[in-house]
Amino acid sequence: MTELLTSAQMRAIEAAAMASGAVTGLELMERAGRGVVAAIFEEWPEVREGAFKAVVLCGPGNNGGDGFVVARLLRERGWIVRVLSLGDATRHGPDAAAMRTRWEAMAGPTDEGAVDLAVDALFGIGMTRGCDLPAPMREVWDGAARRAAVDVPTGLQADDGRVVMPALVADLTVTFHAPKLGHMLGQGPEVCGRLAVVDIGITGGKSVSLVGKPEAVRLRKRGGAHKFGHGALLVLAGGAGRGGAARLAARGALRVGAGVVTVGCPSEAVPENAARLDAVMLRVVEDGATLAGMLEDRRIGVVCLGPGLGTGEREAGLVAGALRAERMPYAVCDADALTLLSRDAGLFAALHAGCVLTPHAGEFARLFPDIVAKLEAPAVTGPAYSKVDATREAAARAGCVVLFKGADTVIAAPDGRCAVHAAAYERAAPWLATAGSGDVLAGFIAGLIARGFDPFDAACTGAWLHVECAREFGPGLIAEDLPEMLPAVFRRLGV
């Protein structure tokens, strides 16, 4: 998996490389500038040859130093380049000052006409709060035909993806060594345009993983096993007229490869569910006592709780029975189950390491209101408190895996493992914002756990498959379509 870094981690990696003697700060700056220019030409090959016009916006720190390298390299290629500097030149560190001197020593034409390329090298990962940019800078940026940001667009915080001022929205953002959290979280994908990662010859850093394509071998079924050998799970459904969400979850679990899937519902809902289920089995589950009897069947390894379940006394008893069952190791808690957990501290205390919580933003706020208060508070001193920090804290408190849903889904385990699944850039799938899609995701995760996946891995893999199914179908998607896309996704993976 690709690693995502905080700004502090990136600075530490660079400092360690320089302290080892493997590279100097000037060399890193030169590599960064060359990497930006290479990425620009890869993105826009039509400007490789010719006397095009560029304006480079340079800030007072090392990001500005990278900008001076870009300006120099473009001028060496025959471009007409103008630099607009922000702040006092005396604030530049020695490396950035040296690059500014090299730039200023070059003679070349200037032109204040139409701009083919604007480069934002103002603050990069150093931006922690907003500032007022001179109007000429914004005018140049807004009027440029192409816009590239160095490391992070101005206005975007690298640690949490929060925009702290009207951002310089880029068409291309070029970052170094590894993506930063802010590229994937919050508004990051909206302001970064396309993201390019440049290797500048340093190593190190392991913080948060970016969920990537799962290995096909892990998704293949074992030859020779019978249906129970691929896992059995139970999805608890609500009363009459409320079974659709549970059926979606059950269909998702079956399609993802669980061998046996059963929907458990009250007797009043049996006719409705029986009319809509074929390969999915159906059992009457009236109350906690009935559930306890079912869970004596040791073949049932997972219970999916919440989709369309309801939030009454009966349903609270079912959730409590599933979480407190002596031999039930795994439970996926979604939707109504999360509401019940947020209302009852005793029920929340029953969570264990075999559980996965899948809250969206509203459910997360009900479960962890104090954590959300920290998440929403502006960063005054020190690094921002990000969605990654919030999800890690929630997982530690709950003692189980938490998947905090969104286009920037974050998955954390109580042991500290954390991953981001960003439905952004080339994997954007806005049509996933449709009723019932979260129920299918809960089913995917439950089905993968039933097949033997660790809860954290199941959550990561389920999130990736969920988005890939949406991308497979495309616009017009409804939740019922998601499980039906899995066969095509599996074939493309080589499963």
C-alpha positions in Angstrom: 0.0 0.0 0.0 1.1 3.6 -0.6 1.9 5.5 2.5 0.4 8.9 3.4 2.5 11.2 5.5 1.9 14.2 7.8 3.9 17.4 7.2 6.0 16.7 10.3 6.8 13.2 9.1 7.9 14.5 5.7 10.2 17.1 7.3 11.7 14.4 9.6 12.4 12.2 6.6 14.1 15.1 4.8 16.1 16.0 7.9 17.2 12.5 8.4 18.4 12.2 4.8 20.4 15.4 5.1 21.8 14.5 8.5 23.1 11.2 7.1 25.1 13.0 4.5 23.2 11.2 1.7 21.9 14.5 0.2 22.1 18.2 0.9 19.2 20.6 1.2 20.2 22.3 -2.1 20.2 18.9 -3.8 16.7 18.1 -2.5 15.4 21.5 -3.7 16.9 21.0 -7.1 15.4 17.5 -7.4 12.0 18.8 -6.3 12.1 21.6 -8.9 13.1 19.3 -11.7 10.4 16.8 -10.6 7.8 19.6 -10.9 8.9 20.6 -14.3 8.9 17.0 -15.5 5.4 16.5 -14.1 4.2 19.6 -15.9 5.5 18.4 -19.2 4.0 14.9 -18.6 0.6 16.5 -17.8 0.8 19.0 -20.7 3.0 17.7 -23.4 1.9 20.4 -25.8 4.1 22.9 -23.9 7.3 20.9 -24.1 8.7 22.9 -27.0 8.3 26.6 -27.5 8.6 30.0 -25.9 5.6 29.8 -23.5 4.8 32.3 -20.7 4.9 31.3 -17.1 4.4 33.1 -13.8 5.8 31.4 -10.6 4.4 32.5 -7.3 7.2 32.1 -4.7 6.7 32.1 -0.9 9.1 32.9 1.9 10.1 29.3 2.8 11.5 26.2 1.1 8.5 25.9 -1.1 9.5 29.2 -2.6 13.0 27.8 -3.1 11.4 25.0 -5.2 9.6 27.7 -7.2 12.8 29.5 -8.0 14.2 26.2 -9.4 11.1 25.8 -11.5 11.4 29.3 -12.8 15.1 28.8 -13.7 14.5 25.5 -15.5 11.7 26.9 -17.5 13.7 29.9 -18.6 16.6 27.6 -19.5 14.1 25.9 -21.9 13.4 29.3 -23.6 10.2 30.2 -21.6 9.3 33.8 -20.8 9.1 33.6 -17.0 8.1 36.1 -14.3 8.4 35.5 -10.6 6.1 37.1 -8.1 7.5 36.8 -4.6 5.5 37.0 -1.4 7.0 38.3 1.9 10.5 39.5 2.8 13.4 37.9 0.9 15.5 38.0 4.1 13.1 35.3 5.5 14.4 32.7 3.1 16.5 29.9 4.5 20.0 29.5 3.1 18.9 26.9 0.5 16.0 28.9 -0.8 18.1 32.1 -0.7 20.7 30.4 -2.9 18.1 29.3 -5.4 16.7 32.8 -5.5 20.2 34.2 -6.2 20.6 31.7 -9.1 17.3 32.7 -10.5 18.0 36.5 -10.2 21.4 36.0 -12.0 19.6 34.9 -15.1 18.8 37.4 -17.7 15.6 37.0 -19.7 12.6 38.7 -21.2 9.4 39.4 -19.1 5.9 39.8 -20.4 2.7 40.6 -18.5 0.4 39.3 -21.2 -1.6 36.0 -21.2 -0.1 33.3 -19.0 0.3 29.8 -20.3 1.3 28.3 -16.9 1.0 29.5 -13.3 3.0 27.7 -10.6 2.0 28.0 -6.9 5.2 27.7 -4.8 4.0 29.9 -1.9 3.6 27.7 1.2 3.3 24.0 0.4 3.1 21.8 3.5 4.0 24.7 5.7 0.5 26.3 5.5 -1.4 26.0 8.8 -3.6 29.1 8.7 -4.9 31.5 6.1 -3.4 34.7 4.8 -4.2 37.5 2.4 -2.7 37.1 -1.0 -2.0 40.2 -3.1 -4.6 40.7 -5.8 -2.1 40.5 -8.7 -1.2 36.9 -7.6 -4.8 35.8 -7.6 -5.5 37.5 -10.9 -2.5 35.8 -12.5 -3.6 32.4 -11.1 -7.2 32.7 -12.1 -6.3 33.8 -15.6 -3.7 31.2 -16.3 -4.4 28.5 -19.0 -2.7 25.9 -16.8 -2.1 25.9 -13.0 0.3 23.7 -11.1 0.8 23.6 -7.3 4.1 22.6 -5.7 3.4 20.1 -2.9 0.1 21.5 -1.7 -2.1 24.3 -3.2 -2.1 27.5 -1.2 -5.0 27.5 1.2 -5.0 23.7 1.8 -3.6 22.3 5.0 -1.4 19.3 4.4 -2.4 17.4 7.5 -6.2 17.4 7.4 -7.4 18.5 4.0 -9.1 21.6 5.4 -9.2 24.8 3.3 -8.3 27.7 5.6 -8.6 30.5 3.0 -9.9 30.8 -0.6 -7.6 28.3 -2.1 -5.6 28.5 -5.3 -7.4 25.6 -7.0 -4.9 23.7 -9.2 -5.2 21.6 -12.3 -2.1 19.6 -11.2 -0.5 19.2 -7.8 3.1 17.8 -7.6 4.2 16.4 -4.3 7.4 14.7 -3.2 8.3 11.2 -1.9 4.7 10.3 -0.8 1.2 11.8 -0.8 0.2 13.8 2.3 -2.9 13.3 4.3 -4.4 16.5 3.0 -4.2 15.4 -0.6 -6.7 12.6 0.2 -8.8 14.0 3.1 -11.5 16.6 3.2 -11.4 19.2 0.4 -7.9 18.1 -0.8 -9.0 16.3 -3.9 -11.3 19.3 -4.9 -8.4 21.8 -4.9 -5.5 19.6 -6.0 -6.7 18.7 -9.5 -4.6 15.7 -10.7 -2.0 14.5 -8.1 1.5 13.5 -9.2 4.1 12.1 -6.8 7.7 12.7 -7.6 10.6 10.6 -6.3 13.4 12.8 -4.9 15.7 10.0 -3.8 14.9 9.7 -0.1 13.5 6.9 1.9 11.5 6.4 5.1 8.2 7.1 6.6 5.3 4.9 7.6 2.2 6.4 9.0 -1.1 5.8 7.3 -1.7 3.5 4.3 -3.7 4.4 1.2 -6.0 1.5 0.4 -5.0 0.0 -2.9 -6.1 -2.8 -5.2 -6.5 -6.1 -3.2 -4.5 -9.2 -4.2 -6.5 -11.5 -6.4 -5.2 -14.6 -4.5 -6.9 -13.4 -1.3 -10.3 -13.1 -3.0 -10.2 -16.5 -4.6 -12.3 -19.3 -3.1 -10.5 -22.4 -2.0 -11.1 -25.4 -4.3 -12.9 -28.4 -2.8 -14.5 -26.5 0.1 -18.3 -26.8 0.7 -20.5 -23.7 1.2 -20.0 -23.5 5.0 -16.3 -23.7 4.3 -16.5 -20.2 2.8 -18.3 -18.8 5.9 -21.8 -18.3 7.1 -23.3 -15.1 8.4 -26.6 -13.7 9.7 -28.1 -10.4 8.7 -30.8 -9.2 11.2 -33.7 -7.4 9.5 -36.4 -5.1 10.8 -40.2 -5.5 10.7 -42.6 -5.5 7.8 -41.9 -2.9 5.2 -38.3 -2.3 6.5 -36.4 -5.3 5.1 -34.9 -3.7 2.0 -31.7 -2.5 3.7 -31.0 -6.0 5.2 -31.6 -7.6 1.9 -29.1 -5.3 0.2 -26.5 -6.2 2.9 -27.3 -9.9 2.5 -26.9 -9.7 -1.3 -23.6 -7.9 -0.9 -22.3 -10.5 1.5 -23.4 -13.4 -0.8 -21.8 -11.8 -3.9 -18.5 -11.1 -2.1 -18.2 -14.8 -1.6 -19.7 -15.8 1.8 -20.9 -19.4 1.4 -24.2 -19.1 3.3 -26.1 -15.9 4.1 -29.3 -15.8 6.2 -31.7 -13.0 6.9 -33.3 -13.1 10.3 -36.5 -11.2 10.7 -39.7 -11.1 12.9 -42.5 -13.3 11.7 -44.6 -10.4 10.4 -41.8 -9.6 7.9 -41.4 -13.2 6.6 -43.8 -12.9 3.6 -42.1 -9.7 2.3 -38.6 -11.2 2.6 -39.6 -14.6 1.3 -40.9 -12.9 -1.9 -37.6 -11.2 -2.5 -35.0 -13.8 -1.5 -33.8 -16.8 -3.3 -30.2 -17.8 -2.6 -30.3 -15.9 0.7 -31.9 -18.1 3.4 -34.6 -16.8 5.8 -35.2 -17.5 9.5 -37.6 -16.1 12.0 -35.8 -14.1 14.8 -38.3 -12.6 17.1 -36.1 -11.6 20.1 -32.8 -12.0 21.9 -33.7 -15.5 23.1 -34.3 -16.7 19.5 -31.1 -15.1 18.4 -29.2 -16.8 21.2 -30.5 -20.2 20.0 -29.4 -19.5 16.4 -25.9 -18.4 17.5 -25.4 -21.8 19.1 -24.8 -22.9 15.5 -21.0 -22.7 15.4 -21.0 -22.4 11.7 -22.4 -18.8 11.9 -19.3 -16.6 12.2 -20.6 -13.1 11.7 -23.7 -11.1 12.4 -24.5 -7.9 10.4 -26.5 -5.5 12.6 -28.3 -2.4 11.8 -29.5 -2.0 8.1 -33.2 -1.3 8.4 -33.2 -3.0 11.9 -35.1 -0.3 13.9 -34.2 1.3 17.1 -36.8 0.0 19.6 -36.5 -2.1 22.6 -36.7 -5.4 20.6 -33.9 -4.2 18.4 -31.7 -3.1 21.3 -32.1 -6.6 22.7 -31.0 -8.1 19.5 -27.9 -6.0 19.3 -27.1 -6.7 22.9 -27.6 -10.4 22.3 -25.3 -10.4 19.3 -22.5 -8.5 21.0 -22.6 -10.4 24.2 -23.0 -13.9 22.8 -20.3 -16.1 24.3 -19.2 -17.7 21.0 -19.9 -14.9 18.5 -16.5 -13.5 17.5 -17.5 -11.0 14.8 -20.2 -8.3 14.3 -20.6 -5.5 11.7 -22.5 -2.6 13.2 -24.1 -0.2 10.8 -27.1 2.2 10.6 -29.7 1.6 13.3 -27.2 -0.5 15.4 -24.9 2.6 15.6 -27.9 4.7 16.8 -28.6 2.2 19.5 -24.9 2.1 20.5 -24.9 5.9 20.8 -27.9 5.9 23.2 -26.7 3.1 25.6 -23.3 3.3 27.2 -23.8 -0.3 28.4 -24.3 -1.5 24.9 -21.3 0.5 23.7 -19.2 -1.2 26.4 -20.1 -4.6 24.9 -18.2 -3.9 21.8 -15.1 -6.1 21.3 -12.2 -6.6 19.0 -14.3 -8.7 16.6 -16.6 -5.7 15.8 -16.5 -3.3 12.9 -18.4 0.1 13.2 -19.3 1.8 9.9 -20.6 5.3 10.7 -21.2 8.1 8.3 -20.5 11.6 9.6 -23.8 12.0 11.5 -23.6 8.6 13.1 -19.9 9.3 14.1 -21.0 12.5 15.7 -23.6 10.8 17.8 -21.2 8.1 18.9 -18.2 10.3 19.6 -19.4 13.9 20.1 -16.3 15.0 21.9 -14.0 13.7 19.2 -16.1 15.5 16.5 -15.7 18.7 18.6 -12.0 18.4 18.3 -12.2 17.6 14.6 -14.3 20.7 13.9 -12.2 23.1 15.9 -9.7 25.2 14.0 -6.0 24.5 14.4 -4.6 27.3 16.5 -1.3 25.9 17.5 0.5 22.7 16.3 -0.7 20.3 13.6 -4.4 20.1 12.7 -6.5 17.3 14.3 -7.6 15.3 11.2 -10.2 12.7 10.3 -7.3 10.2 10.6 -6.7 11.3 14.2 -10.4 11.2 15.0 -10.9 7.7 13.6 -7.9 6.4 15.4 -9.1 7.8 18.7 -12.6 6.3 18.1 -11.2 2.9 17.4 -9.1 3.0 20.5 -12.1 4.0 22.6 -14.5 1.4 21.0 -11.9 -1.3 21.1 -12.7 -2.3 17.6 -12.3 -1.4 13.9 -14.0 1.9 12.9 -14.7 2.7 9.3 -15.6 6.4 9.1 -17.4 6.7 5.8 -17.1 9.4 3.2 -15.4 10.1 -0.1 -12.3 10.2 2.2 -13.1 7.0 4.1 -10.8 6.3 7.1 -10.4 2.9 8.6 -8.6 2.4 12.0 -8.0 -0.5 14.3 -7.4 -0.3 18.1 -3.9 -1.5 17.6 -3.0 1.6 15.7 -3.3 0.4 12.1 -4.9 3.0 9.9 -5.7 3.4 6.2 -7.4 5.9 4.0 -9.6 5.0 1.1 -10.1 8.0 -1.1 -12.8 7.9 -3.7 -11.0 10.8 -5.5 -8.9 11.7 -8.5 -9.1 8.8 -10.9 -11.2 6.7 -8.5 -13.9 9.3 -7.8 -17.4 7.8 -7.7 -19.9 10.5 -6.8 -22.9 8.4 -7.8 -22.2 6.3 -4.7 -24.2 8.9 -2.8 -27.4 7.0 -3.1 -29.7 5.4 -0.6 -28.7 1.9 0.4 -25.1 2.0 -0.7 -23.9 1.9 2.9 -26.0 -1.2 3.5 -24.2 -3.0 0.7 -20.8 -1.9 2.1 -21.8 -3.4 5.5 -22.6 -6.7 3.6 -19.3 -6.7 1.7 -17.4 -6.3 5.0 -19.4 -8.9 6.8 -19.0 -11.3 3.9 -15.3 -10.9 3.8 -15.0 -11.5 7.5 -17.1 -14.6 7.1 -14.6 -15.8 4.5 -11.7 -15.4 7.0 -10.5 -11.8 6.5 -9.3 -9.9 9.6 -11.8 -7.1 10.4 -9.4 -4.3 9.5 -8.5 -6.0 6.2 -12.2 -6.7 5.5 -13.1 -3.1 6.0 -10.2 -1.9 3.7 -11.0 -4.5 1.0 -14.7 -3.9 1.3 -14.3 -0.1 0.8 -12.1 -0.6 -2.3 -14.6 -3.1 -3.9 -17.5 -0.9 -3.0 -16.0 2.1 -5.0 -14.8 -0.2 -7.8 -18.3 -1.6 -8.2 -19.7 2.0 -8.5 -17.0 2.9 -11.1 -17.8 -0.3 -13.0 -21.5 0.7 -13.3 -21.1 4.5 -13.6 -23.7 7.2 -13.5 -27.3 6.1 -12.8 -26.2 3.7 -10.1 -28.6 2.6 -7.4 -27.6 0.5 -4.5 -29.1 -2.7 -6.0 -26.6 -2.5 -8.8 -23.5 -2.6 -6.6 -23.4 -6.4 -5.7 -24.1 -7.2 -9.4 -20.9 -5.5 -10.4 -18.7 -7.7 -8.3 -18.3 -10.5 -10.9 -16.9 -8.0 -13.4 -14.6 -6.4 -10.8 -13.4 -9.9 -9.7 -12.7 -10.9 -13.3 -10.7 -7.7 -13.9 -8.7 -8.4 -10.8 -7.9 -11.9 -12.0 -9.9 -13.6 -9.2 
